[in-house]
Amino acid sequence: MLPWYINNGLLLILAYLLGSIPTGYWVGRVLKGIDIRQEGSGSTGATNVLRTVGKAPAAFVLLVDIGKGALAIAAVKFAFTHLPGWLYYTKIVDVDFANWQPWIVTLAGLLALLGHSKSVWLNFTGGKSVATSLGVLLAMDWQIGLSTLGVFALSLAITRIVSISSIAGALAVMVLMAVLGQPLAYGLFAIAGGFYVIWRHRTNIQRLLAGTEPRLGEKITQPAEGDVGLEN
């Protein structure tokens, strides 16, 4: 039986590897023979797939990217709930490691986000982790996940701008964690993950301020400087 720190370390590695699956890149290669990082905004996310490949491929990428985040969290919860002795270490250490679950869930969620935006398979490029973060939230607490999705959808219906909607969702989840009384670890995830998503949108924010950010369905003729790998 492996010590707890090896068991949980393996879960965290799994979370990163799940997040790093380059769905959008593979779709671009298979369907159009292109490197999507050289097209549109240069992102591997669903929004850029929509612009450069099409609606159905974009929907597929969106669902898989959500699934990556959800599966990373589900793996942690399954291990803590169904694998006897998962937290075994030694009788000398008198600690209830079961209380660690929210913290391991939080770390797994953050690593899934990092994997999506800094994929080991794409020389540490990727997307903005919006879809993957939604999957993480749905697996953490479906109420928070669906509420965040509602904020995103409402903002998108009003503005038709994905980046504004993504930032609105990132801010909303911080409030939702507090209002719904989630564990401290989940609240910290909302803060860290939310600001990470916003930071990944920094070039979009620059375009918003310049009035050049495209609306949903509009194409970007050329990536902004430093924009490669930075969308959804």
C-alpha positions as CSV (number, residue, x, y, z in Angstrom):
1,M,0.0,0.0,0.0
2,L,1.5,3.3,-1.1
3,P,1.9,6.3,1.4
4,W,-0.8,9.0,1.2
5,Y,1.6,11.5,-0.4
6,I,2.4,9.2,-3.3
7,N,-1.3,8.3,-3.8
8,N,-2.4,12.0,-3.9
9,G,0.6,13.0,-5.9
10,L,-0.5,10.5,-8.6
11,L,-4.0,12.1,-8.5
12,L,-2.5,15.5,-9.1
13,I,-0.4,14.3,-12.0
14,L,-3.4,12.7,-13.5
15,A,-5.4,16.0,-13.1
16,Y,-2.7,17.9,-15.0
17,L,-2.4,15.3,-17.8
18,L,-6.2,15.3,-18.2
19,G,-6.3,19.1,-18.4
20,S,-3.4,19.0,-20.9
21,I,-5.2,16.9,-23.5
22,P,-5.0,19.3,-26.6
23,T,-8.5,18.7,-27.9
24,G,-8.8,21.8,-30.1
25,Y,-5.3,21.2,-31.6
26,W,-6.2,17.6,-32.5
27,V,-9.5,18.6,-34.1
28,G,-7.7,21.2,-36.2
29,R,-5.1,18.7,-37.4
30,V,-7.6,15.9,-38.1
31,L,-10.4,17.9,-39.8
32,K,-8.4,20.6,-41.6
33,G,-4.8,19.6,-41.4
34,I,-4.0,22.9,-39.7
35,D,-2.1,24.0,-36.6
36,I,-4.9,25.9,-34.9
37,R,-2.3,27.9,-32.9
38,Q,-1.4,29.6,-36.2
39,E,-5.1,30.4,-37.0
40,G,-7.5,33.1,-35.7
41,S,-6.5,34.1,-32.2
42,G,-3.9,31.3,-31.9
43,S,-5.9,29.5,-29.2
44,T,-6.7,25.8,-28.9
45,G,-10.0,26.5,-27.2
46,A,-13.6,26.1,-28.5
47,T,-14.0,29.7,-29.5
48,N,-11.1,29.6,-31.9
49,V,-12.2,26.2,-33.2
50,L,-15.6,27.8,-33.9
51,R,-14.0,30.6,-35.9
52,T,-11.5,28.4,-37.8
53,V,-13.0,24.9,-38.1
54,G,-16.8,25.1,-37.5
55,K,-19.7,24.8,-35.1
56,A,-19.9,21.0,-34.7
57,P,-16.1,20.6,-34.0
58,A,-16.3,23.6,-31.6
59,A,-19.1,21.9,-29.7
60,F,-17.1,18.7,-29.5
61,V,-14.1,20.6,-28.2
62,L,-16.2,22.4,-25.6
63,L,-17.7,19.2,-24.3
64,V,-14.4,17.4,-24.1
65,D,-12.7,20.4,-22.4
66,I,-15.5,20.5,-19.8
67,G,-15.2,16.8,-19.3
68,K,-11.4,17.0,-18.7
69,G,-12.0,19.3,-15.7
70,A,-14.9,17.2,-14.3
71,L,-13.0,14.0,-14.7
72,A,-10.0,15.3,-12.8
73,I,-12.2,16.1,-9.8
74,A,-14.3,12.9,-10.1
75,A,-11.0,10.9,-9.9
76,V,-10.1,12.5,-6.6
77,K,-13.6,12.0,-5.1
78,F,-13.7,8.4,-6.3
79,A,-10.4,7.6,-4.7
80,F,-11.3,9.2,-1.4
81,T,-14.7,7.5,-1.3
82,H,-14.2,4.1,-2.8
83,L,-10.6,3.0,-2.5
84,P,-9.9,1.6,0.9
85,G,-6.8,2.7,2.6
86,W,-6.2,5.5,0.0
87,L,-4.9,7.8,2.8
88,Y,-2.9,5.2,4.5
89,Y,0.4,6.4,5.8
90,T,1.5,5.1,9.2
91,K,0.1,4.8,12.7
92,I,2.8,7.1,13.9
93,V,1.1,10.0,12.2
94,D,-2.2,10.7,14.0
95,V,-3.9,12.9,11.4
96,D,-7.4,12.5,9.8
97,F,-6.3,12.7,6.2
98,A,-9.9,12.4,5.1
99,N,-10.2,16.1,5.9
100,W,-7.7,16.7,3.1
101,Q,-10.2,15.8,0.3
102,P,-11.3,19.4,-0.4
103,W,-7.6,20.5,-0.6
104,I,-6.7,17.7,-3.0
105,V,-9.8,18.5,-5.0
106,T,-8.7,22.1,-5.1
107,L,-5.1,21.3,-6.2
108,A,-6.4,18.9,-8.8
109,G,-8.7,21.6,-10.2
110,L,-5.9,24.1,-10.4
111,L,-3.6,21.6,-12.1
112,A,-6.3,20.7,-14.6
113,L,-6.6,24.4,-15.5
114,L,-2.9,24.7,-15.7
115,G,-2.7,21.7,-18.0
116,H,-5.2,23.1,-20.4
117,S,-3.5,26.5,-20.7
118,K,0.1,25.1,-20.5
119,S,-0.2,21.7,-22.2
120,V,2.9,19.5,-22.0
121,W,2.0,18.2,-25.5
122,L,2.0,21.7,-27.1
123,N,5.2,23.1,-25.7
124,F,3.3,24.5,-22.8
125,T,0.8,26.5,-24.8
126,G,-3.0,26.1,-24.9
127,G,-6.2,28.0,-24.1
128,K,-7.7,30.1,-21.3
129,S,-9.1,27.2,-19.3
130,V,-12.7,28.6,-19.2
131,A,-14.4,25.3,-20.3
132,T,-12.1,23.2,-18.2
133,S,-12.8,25.4,-15.1
134,L,-16.5,24.9,-15.7
135,G,-16.0,21.2,-15.6
136,V,-14.1,21.5,-12.4
137,L,-16.9,23.6,-10.8
138,L,-19.6,21.2,-12.0
139,A,-17.8,18.3,-10.3
140,M,-17.1,20.3,-7.2
141,D,-20.7,21.4,-6.8
142,W,-23.2,21.2,-9.6
143,Q,-25.1,24.2,-8.2
144,I,-22.1,26.5,-8.4
145,G,-21.2,25.1,-11.8
146,L,-24.7,25.7,-13.3
147,S,-24.9,29.1,-11.7
148,T,-21.6,30.1,-13.2
149,L,-22.7,28.8,-16.5
150,G,-25.9,30.9,-16.2
151,V,-23.9,34.0,-15.6
152,F,-21.7,33.2,-18.6
153,A,-24.7,32.5,-20.8
154,L,-26.6,35.7,-19.7
155,S,-23.6,37.8,-20.3
156,L,-23.0,36.2,-23.7
157,A,-26.6,36.8,-24.7
158,I,-26.3,40.5,-23.9
159,T,-22.8,41.3,-25.1
160,R,-22.1,38.5,-27.7
161,I,-18.5,38.7,-26.5
162,V,-17.0,35.5,-25.1
163,S,-14.1,37.2,-23.2
164,I,-16.5,39.5,-21.3
165,S,-18.7,36.5,-20.4
166,S,-15.7,34.4,-19.3
167,I,-14.5,37.2,-17.0
168,A,-18.0,37.7,-15.6
169,G,-18.2,34.0,-14.9
170,A,-14.8,34.0,-13.2
171,L,-15.9,36.9,-10.9
172,A,-19.3,35.3,-10.2
173,V,-17.9,32.0,-9.0
174,M,-16.0,33.8,-6.2
175,V,-19.2,35.3,-4.9
176,L,-21.1,32.0,-5.3
177,M,-18.6,30.1,-3.3
178,A,-19.1,32.5,-0.3
179,V,-22.9,32.7,-0.7
180,L,-23.3,28.9,-0.9
181,G,-21.0,28.2,2.1
182,Q,-18.5,26.1,0.3
183,P,-15.3,24.7,2.1
184,L,-12.4,27.2,2.5
185,A,-10.4,25.2,0.0
186,Y,-13.1,25.6,-2.7
187,G,-13.2,29.3,-2.0
188,L,-9.5,29.6,-2.5
189,F,-9.9,27.7,-5.8
190,A,-12.5,30.2,-6.9
191,I,-10.1,33.1,-6.1
192,A,-7.0,31.5,-7.6
193,G,-8.7,30.0,-10.6
194,G,-10.8,33.0,-11.3
195,F,-7.9,35.4,-11.3
196,Y,-5.9,33.0,-13.4
197,V,-8.7,32.9,-16.0
198,I,-8.9,36.7,-16.0
199,W,-5.1,36.9,-16.4
200,R,-5.2,34.6,-19.3
201,H,-7.6,37.1,-20.9
202,R,-5.2,40.0,-20.6
203,T,-4.9,40.4,-24.4
204,N,-8.7,40.3,-24.8
205,I,-8.9,43.0,-22.2
206,Q,-6.5,45.1,-24.2
207,R,-8.7,44.6,-27.3
208,L,-11.9,45.4,-25.3
209,L,-10.3,48.7,-24.3
210,A,-9.3,49.4,-27.9
211,G,-12.8,48.4,-29.1
212,T,-11.4,45.7,-31.4
213,E,-12.5,42.5,-29.5
214,P,-14.6,40.3,-31.9
215,R,-18.1,39.2,-31.1
216,L,-19.2,35.6,-31.1
217,G,-18.8,34.2,-34.6
218,E,-16.6,37.0,-35.9
219,K,-13.2,36.1,-37.2
220,I,-9.8,37.4,-36.0
221,T,-7.7,38.1,-39.1
222,Q,-4.4,37.9,-37.2
223,P,-3.5,37.1,-33.6
224,A,-2.6,40.0,-31.5
225,E,1.0,40.1,-30.3
226,G,1.5,37.7,-27.5
227,D,-2.0,36.2,-28.1
228,V,-1.0,32.7,-29.3
229,G,-2.5,30.1,-27.0
230,L,-4.6,32.5,-25.0
231,E,-8.2,31.8,-25.8
232,N,-10.8,29.7,-24.0
